[in-house]
Amino acid sequence: MAHAHDHHEPQGAELALAAQTTLEKSGEQWTTMRASVYEALAGFAKPASAYDIADAVSKSEGRRVAANSVYRILDLFVGANLAHKVESANAYIANAHPDCLHDCIFLVCDHCGQTTHLDDDRITGGVRNAARAAGFSPVRPVIEVRGACAACEPALSA
């Protein structure tokens, strides 16, 4: 289990380089198409579907890119810790620190779709321990908390 610590969260070209380095360390190649998909994914402020990403890559490349190709790349990215999947939305977000492996806790706003990723090893460690106590071998817990973000909550109360 990972321990709580602070992260430097790279952005832009620095984030893409961190993702490339992490993917190459896992034995995979950083192809032009993978770079384009990652750039598109990292450009979204909210979780994006494979179709959203395929549309963005198609526009930037000036040619049609199939969502099936994007799904395969996204699966690779999730496996290599470059992206996280928000299961309830069937959407993806770029991992802001791909060189560090944590279980995922997502806070998902039901109103605007904003999703915040938290690292809290105490909570995810508790989930792992509870799973083990039940005779289950956890691989990677993903916890999603649905509700209202700070920006939407005041509007809902008015």
N, C-alpha and C positions, 0 to 999 in steps of 0.2 A: 504494500500500500504506500502511496506517495504521502509526503508530509506537507503541511501547510507552509507556504513560503511566498514571497513576493515575486512578481513576474515583470520583466521588461516586455512590453507588448509592442513589437515592431509594426509598422504600417507601411503601405505602399510598396515601393521596390524592396525595402528591407524585409517586409513580411514575405514577399514572393521569394526572395533569396533564402530566407529561413525555411520556407516550405520546400523549395528545390533541394536544399541541403539535406533536410530530413528525409525526403523521398529517395534521394540518391543513396543515403546511408542504409536505407532498407533494401537496396539492391535493384531499385527501379530506375528507369530513365525519365528525365524531365524533358518530354517532347514539346514541340511547338504547340500542339493541340492541348496537352495537359497544362501548359503555361497559360494558354488562352482561357481555358475553363477556370483555372484558379484565379486569374485576374478578374474574370466576370463575377465569380462567386464572391471574392473579396470586395468587389465594388457595390454589393447590395448592403443596404443598411439593416434589412430584416432578412429572416430566413427566405431562401429562394428555392423554387422547385427546379427540377431538371429542365422543364420546359422554359422557365424564365431564363435560366442560364443558357440553354440552347439558342433562344431568341437573341440574347445579348451577344453571344459569340458569333451567331450568323450575321448580325448587323456589323460587328467590328471586322469580321473577315470578308464581308461582301459575298458570302456564299451560304447556302443552307447547311446547317449542322443538325444532325438528327439527335433527338432527345435520348435515343437508345445509346448512342456513343457517349453522351454526357453522363448518363446513369452509370455506365461501366467505369468511367473516370472518377465519378463521385464515390462509388463503392471503393475504389482503390484509395482515394483520398481519406475516406473514413478509416479504412484499415491501417493506413500509414499515419493517422493522427493529424492530417492536414485540415480535416473538416469534421464537423459533428452533424449528425442527423437529428433533427427535431421530429421524432416519430409521429406525434399527433398531427403534425402539419405536412408530413411527407416532404419536408424541405430541409435545406442544408445551410450551415453557416461556416465560414472560414474559422479555423482555430487560430486565435490570436497568439498562441505560443505553441507551435507545432513540435517543438523539441522537448516538451514536457507532457507526460502522460498523467491525466487525471480522469476520474469518473466524472460524468456530466450531471450537473443540476441546471435545469433551464427554468427561468421564470418567463412564462408566455402570456402576453396580454391578449385577452379574448376580444378586445375592442379595436386596437390598432395593429396588432400582430407583432409588436416589438418583442424581441426575445433577448433576455440577458442570460449569459452563461456565468455560473458561479463555480468556484473551486472551494469546496469545504470538505476536507478529508475526514473530519470528525463525523459528519452526517453519512457520507458514502461508506466510510469504514463501518459505521453502525449497520448500514444496509447489508454490506458484505458479511458481517458477523452474524446477523439475523438469518441470512440465507444459509450460511454454513451450519448454524444451529438447527436449521430445518432439514439438513441433509442435502442441501443444494450447493453446487459448485459454481459460484458467480464468475462470469468472464469479465463483464464491464457494465456495471449498473448505469442506467440513464434514468434520472428522475426529472419529471416535468411537473411544475406547479403552474396551474392555470389561474388567472385572475385579472386584475387591473393594474397597469403600471402607474407610476407616480403622475405622469402627464394626463392619463385618462381618469384616474380616481376622482379628482376635484370636479371634473365635468359631470361625472355620474352622480355626485352628491348634490349638485345644484338643482 
